[in-house]
Amino acid sequence: MIGWSLGLIAAGVVQQIDHWIAFVLLAGVGAHMVWHGVRPQREEQPPVRRGLMPLIATAVGTSIDAAAVGVGLAFIGVNIWIIALSIGLTTFTLTTLGMLIGARVGARIGKHAELLGGLALIGIGAFILAEHMGWMA
């Protein structure tokens, strides 16, 4: 919601380069995922509990990501209340399913899923850029 509000304010300023911003953000996150998907795996180690500060840092990072999505939603003029409710319910459902499934199959397909997800994000970013640049028919 905060990102959506900021997006409404900044829409006129950023509208000329929003496709480049989307491409850089998606390609950057996607490249990071691909890198993690192809790098050699270290020996199995039990998860390390790191405390409150890393948890807060993760929450802030996730919030920044959500704000960026909100900015994008402001550019396309959607009903933010329906979108926020849909995103919240979908996130809750898929996170729960992901945790249940991940506990069973994560070790076997985790690297492949991360690689595929990274490539998908890069592809989505490239599609957004190509569409806005007029490279697509």
N, C-alpha and C positions, 0 to 999 in steps of 0.2 A: 504494500500500500504506500509506503514511503517512497519507494522507487517510482511508482506510478505518479505520485504527486510531483516529484522532482522532474519526471519526464514531461509532464504537462508544462512546467515552467521553462524547461530547456528545449522543448520540441523545435522551436524555430531556429535555435542556434545550432543544434546538432543534426537537423534533418538532412543537410547536404552530405554528411559523412557517416550517417548511422549504419549504412551497409558495411562500410569499412570497419567500424567499431565492432559490429556483430561478427564479421569475419575474423578479425584479429582475436577476439575473446574466445570464440568457438574453436578456432584453429589452435590457439595456445593451449587451451584445456585438453583438446583432442590429442595434440602432439605429446603432452605430458602423459596422458593415459597410454598412448602407443608406446612411449619410452618405457613405462612401467610394465607394459605387456610383453615387451621383447627382451628386456634386460635379463641377464642370468639371475636365477633365483638363488638366494642364499640358503644355507641349511635351515631346516625347520626350527624355529624358535618359538617358545610360548609367548603370547601377547604380553606386553609390558604395560602395566598401569602407570600412567605418568602424572596423574593428579589433576587439580582443578584448572591450572593455567592453560595446558594444552586443550582442555575441553572448552574453555572460554574462547581461545583463539580459533578453534574449529567453528564454534557458534558464530563468531564475528565474521569469519570468512564465508560461511553459508549465508549469513544475512546480507553481506555485500553482494553475493551472487544473486540472491533473491531481489535485491534492490535494482540490480542491472536488468533483470527480467521485467520488473515493474516499469522501468524506463521504456523498454521496448513496447510494452503493452500500451503505454500512454501514446506512443507514436501511431498506433493503429486504431485508436479510439474505441476500445471495447468497454463493455459494462464491467467495471472492475469488481463489483460485489459478486456477480455470478462467477467470474473468473477466479477470484480469491477463494470462494467456497469450493469450487471444482478442484482447484489446485490442492487445497488443504485435504479434502477427502481422498483424492487420488494419491497424494503423498503418504497419508496414513495407511491406506490399503496396500499400496505397493511396497512401502517400507516393511510392513508386517510380513507380507508374503516373501519379500527378499530375504529377510532375516531367517524365516523358517526354511526356505529353500537353500539359502547360502550355507547354513549350518550342515546341510547334507551333501551338497555338491560343489561347494566353493573351492575346495582344494583341488578338485579335478579339472574344473573349467574356468577358474578365476582369471588366469592370465589370458586365455583366449577371449573371454568376455570383455576384459579391459581393453584388449587390442581392438576388438570389433567395435566397442563403444567409442573409442577414440577416433577410429576411422569414420564412424558415422557422424561424430561431431564435426570433424574436418569437412566431410561431404556436405553437411547442412550449411556450414559457414561459406563454403565455396558456392553452393547453390544460391544463397542469399546475395552474395556479391555478384555472381553472374547475372542474376535476374535484374538487380538494380542498375547494373552497368549496361544492360541491353545486349548482352552476349548470347542470350537465349532467344530463340525464335518465337 
